[in-house]
Structures are given as structure tokens and as C-alpha cells.
Amino acid sequence: MLIPLFLLVAFGAAVLFSAGGGSFQPFASSHLIRFGACLVIASVLTLFTRDIARFLAYPIYGLILVMLVGVEAVGAMGGGSQRWLDLGFMRLQPSELMKPAIVLVLAKFYGTLPDGMIESWRAVIPAGVLIGMPVALVLLQPDLGTSLAIAFCGVVVMFLAGLPMRWFVGAGVAGAAAVPLLYFFGLKEYQQRRVTTFLDPESDPLGSGYHITQSKIAIGSGGFSGKGFNEGSQSHLNYLPEPHTDFVFATMAEEWGFLGGIFVLIAFGLILSWGLRVAKRAEDRFSKLLAAGMVATMFFYIAINLLMVMGFAPVVGIPLPFMSHGGSSMLTNMLCIGALMMVNRWNRERTRVGIG
């Protein structure tokens, strides 16, 4: 796992070097520094025992929930949204940390729930409250993309815990019926424009459809092997918005082409498949749900970002893991990696004990 991870981060630094106009400042250097710091944090996580991880689940969830309330009270503004806490030395986005936290707390909840209660309301109502509180607070910021990510991670853990399929089918039907109400009464005007733009970006190529249109131009112009390192016109001439964050894949594809895109997909595939193997080898329900939920968290980031930059999903502000410039995103995904390495260590220790 570490080899494709290091290659992906290094490749991301090269793309950010280009996005910064051929300079390590300000994007590439901070990207590598953040990765180094987060790698230390992930390494520390591997030292935690299963009992400590279980014990910390609810306190961590509660702390991040308090931080989300703090965002509403004294949070810093950026891009028209109130999402950050200014800590002086950094601006932290607590909603990002809630993604792995919701996986941890639900893994603890279902790990201690008796098997006989899995098909009762006791398996749904408490978990729904644990998911609903942070989702509601994040929607107030407003941040639709992150709220969907938190909900997705939570629902995946519920599904893997073994809740009856009919409940998910019923929830899906109810959700589909509620889509019109959510669109007209739950989304703000700019969020509604993102949905309509996604369906027909060419209808307003210089307005709400500008991001997707320019991203598709950048990706398409890269061709098979790209224009060459540091030769991308879309990012260098400022046609492509956010070339170092949400649209870093488009920046990469213009310069490295189809070959660069395949490399990124293979690297992500190796990391995710390793995570699934860790989850499969886990012995108890808590460990399995924790590992599988962390894989689902990273998968959501990857899938939504790639679909977004290629015009197959609305622009919702989801960065690409290990390549986009952003401290909170890097921390979140490295926490997922750290949790997987932690479960992997538990698996190895169990194997050694069994051999002994």
C-alpha cells in the first residue's frame, strides 16, 4: 500500500508544482509537508489497541460534533461558506474529520450491538441520530458535498453491519420521492444551479457551467500522453478554476493525458483493494466495519471528484485524495490510512498468536 501511496503523493506534488506556475511555492511544498506530518499521525494510530480504539469512539465523535457547533458560532468564512475553525497556526475544517469519526462511532455501536437486535429499531434509530446530527450541522454551513459524504459513510457501515435489505430499499424509494422537495426547498439557489448545470453545462458556458466546461476541455486536450510537464495552458492561463484543489485531476490530465489518468486510477485501485483485504481478514465485527468504512470514505472522495471533473456529477467541492492541495482533506484521508494500518496490525498480531 505504501508504494502506490508515496507515488501518488509525489505525482500530486508534481502536478501542484505545475499548477503553481512552475514553482514549489505555495502548493507543492506545503502538500509534501502536510503529507509528512499526517504520515506521522497515521503511524501513531497504528499503535492503538482495539480496546483503546473502542473506548475513544464516542469521545472523538462528541468532540468533533462540538467543533461543528463551534463553526456555526465563531467559524471562519471562505468561498461564501462558514466551514472552518481558525486555530491560529491552521484553519481546520471539522466536517472533514467527521467522515472517519462517523465510521469509528458506528463501528463501535454495531460492534457492541447483540446479533438479535440487528433487525430491530434499536439498530436504526440510534445510528440515524448519530448520522443525522453532523449532517444537519454541515448542511447549515452550507456544505452539501461533505454532508452527503458523511451520510454515505454512515449508510455503508449500516449496510455492512447486516441491516435488512428491505430497509435500504424503502429508504431509497422514500429518498427518490423526496428529491423534488429537497431540490426546491432544501437547496440554496447556487446549489440548484449546480444541479441544472451538471445536466446541461453548455447552457451557460461562461457562468454556472464554466467549471465543468473548462475541466472537460483540459482533460480532452491532454489526449493520450498529454501536453507535457508544466505545459498545460488551461491551468497556466487561468482558464481552469481551482486547478490545485477540486480540479487537480483535470490539471494532471492536460499535461499527462490518458496515461497519467490510468496511473492515478491504478494507484487508487491498489490502495483500496489493500484496504478491502484488511477488512476481509479482520476477526471481529468492530474491526471489519471500521476498516471497510474507511475504505468507503476514501472511495467516496475518489469517485465523486473524478465524476465531477469529467462532468458526470455536480460540482460539490470534493478534493482528490493525496493529490489535491488541502490540509483538512489530507488529514482525513491519512486518518483513514492510519486506521487501516491499525486494523492490519491487529490482524498480524492475531496471526502470530495463532501460529504460536
N, C-alpha and C positions, 0 to 999 in steps of 0.2 A: 504493500500500500504506500509506503513512504517514497518509493522511487517515482511512481506517477504523480504523487502529491508534490514532491520537490520540483519535478519537471514542469508541472502545471503552474506553480507559483513563479518559477523562473521565466516561463513563457509569458505569463501575465506581466511580469516586470518589464520584459522586452516590449510588449505592446504598450504599456504605460509610458515607457521611455519615448516611444513614437508619438503617443497622444500628448505628451508634454513638449512637443516640438523638438525632439531630439535631445532631451536633457533628462538627467536622473531626477532633477527637481521640477515640480514638487511631488510628482506621483510615484515614480518607480522606487525612489529611495525610501519613502515612508511606507510603501507597500511591503518592501522586504523587511523593514524594521518591525512593522506590525506583525508580520508572519513569524519572525523570530521570537517576539515577545509572547505571542499566542501559542507558539510551539512549546515554550517553557510551561505555560499554563496547562496545555494538554498533557504534557509529560507528568506534571504534578498530579493530574486527575487519575493517571494510571495507578498511583499508589493507594488510592482509596479502596477500602474493603467493601464487600457487598453490604454489610451491616451499616457502615458509615453512609454509603450512598442512599440506603433506605431511610436512615434517620434524618438526613438533610433534605429530603424531597419536599416536605411541606414547608419548612422554614425558608428554603430558597424560593419556592413559589410565592409564599407570602411576602417576602422581601421585594421581589420584582413587581408584585401587584401594588405594593405601597409606592414603589418608584413610578409606576404608571399613574397613580393618583397624583404624585408629585409633579409629573409632567403637565397634568391639567391645571395645577395650581401655579407653578413657577417655571414651567418648561420654556426652553428657548425656541424661537421661531426660525423657520428656514423653508424657503420654497412655498410659502403660503400655509404651512402646516406647523403645528406645535408638537414636536416629537422627541425633543432632546432635553437632557438634563446637563447643564453646564457645570462640570466638576472642577473647572479651572485649568487643569492640565489636559483635559479632553472633554469632548461632548459625547455623552453616552446616550444611545437610543434603547431604552429599556424594553420596548416592544420586540426588538430583535432577540433579546435574551429570553423572552417568554417562550420562544419556539422550542428550544431544548428543555426549558423548565416545564412546559406543559406535558412533554413526553415523560420526563422524570416523575412528575407527580401522579400521572395516570398509570404509569408502570407500577408505582408503589401502591396505588389504590387497588388495581386489579390483581397485583401480586399477593395482596393480603385478603382479597375477597374470596369467601368459600365457593367452591365449584357449584354448589346448589343454588347460589344466588345470581349466577351469570345471566339467567333468563328471566330475572325478576326486575322490578322497577328500581331496586337498590343498586343495580349495575348501571342504570341510565341517569337517574336524577342527580346524584352527587357529581358524576362525571360531567353531566351537562352544565351544572353550576360552575365547576372548575374551569370549563372551557368558556362559558358564556361571559363571565366577569371580565377577563382580559380582552376578549373580543369586543365587548361593548366599550371598554375604555379606549382601545386602539381606534375604533370607529369614530370616537369623538375627536381625534387628533386633527383631521381625519386621515386615515391610512387604510384604504380598502385592501391593498395587496397584502400587507402584514397581517391584518385581521383574518383574511382568507387563509393565509399560511398557518396561523395558529389553529384555526378551525380544522384545516386539513390534517395537520399533525395529530390533533386530538382524536378526530374521527378514525384515522388509520389505527391508532392504538386501541380504540374501542372495537374496531373490526377484528384486529388480530387477537384480542382478548377472548373472542368467541361469542360475541353477542349474536342473537338470531338474525339471519339474513333478512327476514321479513320486516324487521325494524328499519333496516337501512333502505330497503325498497320503499317502505311507507314514507320515510323521511325524504327520500329523493323525489317522490311524487309530490309531496307537500311543498318541497323546495321549488320544484318546477312551477307549481301553481302560484307560488308567492313571488316569482321573478318579476312580473309586471308591477306589482305593488312596491317591491324593492327598488325597481328602476325609477318609478315616478315619485315615490315618497321617501325612499331611503338614501338615494344617491344625490350628491350635490351636482350642480349644473356642469362643472368641469368634468366630473366623473361620468355623467351621462354622455358628454361629448366624446369621451374616450371610447365608450362602447360603440356609439354610432360611427365614429371614425374607424374603429377596428373593422367594422362591417364594410365600409366604403371609404378608405383613406384618400382616394383620388378626388373625392367630392370637395375636399378643402385642403389641397396640397401645400398651401402656404400658411395655413392656420393650424387647426387641430390635427390634421393629418400629416403635418410636417415631419414629426419624429419618425413615424413608420416609413414614410416615403423615402426620406434620406437614408434610413437604415437599410432598406431594401436596395437602394441604388449602390450603397457602399458594398454590401455583400455580393450583389450581382456583378459589379465591376471588377471584383477580385479574380473572377474566372477560376481556372484550375489551380494555378500556382501563385496567384496574387501579383500585385504591382511591385513588390519588393519591400524589404525592411525600411521603414522610415520614409516611404514614398507614397503614402496614402493621401490623396487630395481631399477626400471628404472630411477627414478629421483635421488635417493641417490648414485647410482653408475655412474651417469653422462652419461647414455645411451640416455636419453631423452633430446633433445636440448630445451632451453628456458622453463624449467619446471615451472617457476614462472610468465611468461608473456603469450605468444601466446598459449602455450600448457599446461596451468594450468588445463584445464578440463581433460586432459589425466593423469596428476599427481593425480587429485582427483579420477578419475575413477579406477586407480590402487589400491588405498587404501580404497575406499568406495564402489566400484563396481557399479552394476546396481542400487542399492537402492540410492546411492549418486547422480547418474545421474538423477534419477526420481525426487529427491528432488530439484535439481537445475532447472530442466525444469518446475516443478510446481511453484517454486518461481518466475521464469521469466514470466510464464504464468499469474500469479496473478497480477504482476506489469503492464504487457502490457494490460491486459483486463481492469484494472482500468483506464489506460490512454485512451483507446478507449471509455470508458464510459464518461470520462471527455470531450472528443472531441464531442461525440454524444449529450451531454447536452448543449454544447456551443450555444450561441444565434446568434452571427454574424459570417460572413464568415472568418474574420481575426482570431477569436478565434478558430474556428473549424479547420482551416488549420494549425494554429500554434500547437495546441495540437496533431492533427493526424500526422503532420510532425515529431514532437518529438518522438512519438511512433515508427514511421517508422525508425528514426535514431537509436534508441536502438535495434529495431528488426534486422536491417542490421548487427550491431555488433554481436548480439547473433547468428543469423542464419549462417553467414559466418564463424565465429570462430568454431562453432560446426561442420559444414560441413567440414571445413578444417582439424580439428584434427582427424576426422573419415575417411578422405581420399575421401570425396565426392566433394571437391573443391580444387583448387590450393592453396598453401601456400602463402598468401598475407600479412601477418603481421597485422592481425586484433585481438586485445586483447578481452578477455571475460569481459563484463561489471561487475563491482563490485567485481570481483574475481581476475583478473589479476593484477599484480604489475605494476603500471604506473601512474604518476601524471596527464599527459595530458588526458589520457583516462578516469580517474576517474572524472576529472573536466568536460569533455564534457558530460558524462552521467549524472552527477549530475546537470548540467545546464538543461538537458532535463527534469529531475525530477522536478527541480525548476520551469521551465516554465509550466509544467503540474499542479503543485500545485498552481501556479499563476492563470491559467485559471480556476481551480477548485474553487478558492476563488471568482473569478468573477461570476461563476455560482451560488455559495451560496448567494452572495450579491444580485443577481438578484431575487433569490427565496425569500429572506427575504423581499425585496422591494415589490414583487408581493403579498406576504402574508399580508404585512402591508397595 
